[in-house]
Amino acid sequence: MRLKTGFEIVYDCPAPVPMLLMLSVHPSRRADLETPDWVRTDPAADVRQYLDVYGNICSRLLAPAGRIKLSSDFIIADSGLIDPYVPDAQEHPLHELPDDVIVYLMGSRYCDTEKLSQTAWSLFGHTLPGWARVQAICDYVHDHIVFNYADARPDKTAYEAWAEGAGVCRDYAHLAIAFCRCLNIPARYCTGYMGDIGVPVVGVMDFSAWFEVYLGGRWHTFDARNNMPRMARVLIARGRDAVDVPIATTFGTAELAGFQVTSLEAPPAA
């Protein structure tokens, strides 16, 4: 399968403003790129990239005063396979977890585990450890939260998403991650593209959030928002939660004036 993927984001800046972007395909998927995923700017601006502590590609630029358009469009190859189902994947005793996985057991800015630990154990402590427990968490979060863009806000935590019972894909991911961590299952936040391929079109396309858990010696994909195996995920970034992987951070005033995301199946190569 080939995917035609990209974005166009427009800002109005009353004065020059530094920007930090996470809009490049993750290093783990760069070998699948058939065309470059360069971040273009109009008007032209110098864009410099580096890898953050989680291995994500970050882009820095100084946006000039006025309107600036950030865009990219590229073709990427994809297996066309849905998320793997590994029901026998088991939890690890804490003392056997790799050192670099431990950070994904800790509470973080949006995954306030200290407020959810008692709830997590009361809801899921009786479930079979491992894959079945994580799936039980996804089932609960999927049913508990009502998807509504009107209920989105940038400072909503996992506890608040649970208490309010409404939110968007990042809130589903944050709550599921927090529950997993409360139960000593390492979990990390993912953001990227996931078009409506193989499923009914449900609305305006956007970047998506899902999560990964560490079971059986490797990371596995789960998605409490959709709660079904999906295809054509294109990872952009991973981190503890959304605070580590914002699509754009502006260090000054920048008003969002346009936002469009595309991820569609492309025709076979000629």
N, C-alpha and C positions, 0 to 999 in steps of 0.2 A: 504494500500500500504506500502511496505517496500523498503527503499532506501539503496543501498550500496554506501557509500560516503567516500571521503578522499582526501589526497593530498600527494605529495612528492616534496620537495623543497631542492635544493642542493646549497650550497655556498662554495666558496674557500676563505679562510681567511689567509692573509699573517702573521697575528699576532692574539693573542686572542682578541675577540671583544664581548662586551655585546650586547645582542639582546633582543628586546621586541616584542612579537608575539601576534596577535589576530587571532587565528586559532581554537579556541574551540567553540563548539556549544553554542549559547546564553542560559542563564539560563531559559528563557521562553520555551525552547524546550528540556531541559535536561530530563524531565520525559518521552520523546518519545524515548530516546536512548535504544536500545536493547543490544548493546555492548558498552564498554567504548570508548571514543574518545580521549584517552591519546595522547599527543604530544610526539613522540619517537624521540630520537636523536642517530645518529651513526657517530662518537663514542659517548659513553654514556656521558651525561652532566646532572648536577643537574638542574631541571626545577621547578621553584616556581611560583605559581599563586596567583592573587589577583583580586578584582573587582574594575574597574575604576569608575569615578564619574557618568558615564552613565549606569552603571550596566552590563558592558561587562567583560568577563573573559580575563585577560591578563596573558601571560606567560613570565617569565624572565629567561634568562640563560646566561652563559658566554661560548661562542663558542671557542673551542681551535684553535690554529693555524692549518692550513691545510684544508682539505675538511670535511664538516659536512653535513649530510643528516637529514632533518626534515621530519617526516612523521606521518600519522595517517590513519586508515581505520576503519570504524564502520558501523553498521546497525542502521538505525533510522526509526521509524514508522511515517507514514504520512497519513493524511486523504484522500489524493488523490483528494481533492476538488480544484477547481480553485479559484482564488482570488475573494472574495465576491464583488458583485455589489450592491451598496446601493444608488440609484439615488436620494432618498429624503434626504440624509444627508446634513444638513445645516451648514453654517458658523456661528460662534459665534461672538457676539459683543465683542470688545476687552476687555472691562471692566469685562466680564463674564468668560474669559479664566482662567483656573487653573494656579496657580503660576509657577508650574514646566513646563508649556507649553510655557511660554513667551519667553524663550531663543531661541525657534525655530522660532521666528519672526525676530530675529536679523540677520544682515549681518555677515558673517564669512569668513574665509580665502579664500575658493574657491567659495563662494556664495556672490559675490560683488554686493549686492542689490543697493548700491548707484549709480552704473553705469547703472542699468537696470530698475529703477523705472518708468521713463517716458515711456520707451518702453513697459513695462508690462501693464500700464494703457491704453496706446493707442491701444494695441493688444486685451486686455481682459476686459477692463473696462465696455464694453457694454454687456458682457456675463451674463447669469443668475448666481447669486451667489450660492456657494455650490458645489456639486458634478459636475454639468455641467461645471462650470468654471475650475475646476481642469482638467477635461477631455479635455476641449478646450486647456489648456496648454500642456497636453500630446500630443494631436494631432499635435499642432504646432511644438513642440520640435522634435517629431518623424519625421516629414517631413522636418524640417529645417536642422538637423544634418545628415551628411552622415557618416555611421559607417566605420571606417578605422583604424586598429591598427597602421599604419604608421603615423597617425596624433595624436597619444597619446603622452603625455608628463606629467611628474609628477607635473608641476607647472601651468597647464592650469586652468584658472578660468572660471566661468559661462559666464562672459562677453566675454572672449576670444573665448569660444566655440560658442557663438552666432555670434560673428564677423567673425569667420573663417568658421563656418558651417560644421565642421568635428570633429570627436573624437570617443571615445569609451563609454561604458555604464556609467562610472562615470561622463562623460561630459553631457550626457543626463540627468542624475539625478541632477547634480549640476545646470544646467540651469532651469530645471523644479522647483526645490526647490527655487531658487532665484526668479523666477517669482511669485510663491505662496507667498513667504514672502513679496514681494513688494506689493501684493494685500491683505496683512494682514491675510493670511492663514498660520497657523503654519505648517512647513514641516521639516522632518528630514531624514537624509541619512541612508541607510541600505546596508549592504554587507553580502554575504553568498553564498551558493550553489544553483544553479538552473540548473539542467540537461535538455537536450532536450527530455523531456518525454511528449508524446502527441502531439509533433510538429516535423517537419522535422529537421534532424541534420544539423546545419548550419556552423559548423567549429570545431576547436579545443576547448575543454572544458576549462573553466576558472572560477574563482570566478566572481560573478555577483553583480551589483549595482542596487538598486531600491530606492524608497522613500515612506514615509508615510506622510499623512496629517491628521490634527486634525479637524474633522467635526462631528457634532451631538454627541458630548460627548465621542468620541473614535477615535483611530487612524485607518486609512484605507490605504491599500497597493495600490500604483500606480507604473507604470513602463513605462516611456516614451520611453525607448529603444525598447521594444517589442510591447508596446501599445496594448496589449490584455491580458485578464485574463490568468494566467499560474498556473500550479500546481507544487508541489514538491519543493517549496522554503524552504531552511533550513537556518534560520537566524544565523549569527555569531555575528554581532555587529551593534549598532546604534550610531549615533552622529550628530553633527551639519553639518558636511560634511566629506570628505575623510581624512582630517587631523586628525580627532578624532579616526578613525578606520583603520589605516594602517595594512595590513596583517603582515608586518614585518618592524621593524625599527632597523637599525644597527648603533651602536655608534662607528664607525670606518669603515675601509675598509673591504668589503665583496662582492665578485663578484658572481653574480648569474650564476650558472653553469647548473641548471636543474629545470624544473617547470612542474608539472603535477597535474591536478585536475580531480576528478572522482565523478560523481553523476548519478547513474544508478538505474533502477528498479531492486530490488532483488527478487528472487523466494519466494513464500510463505513459512512461517515457517513450518518445518517438523512436 
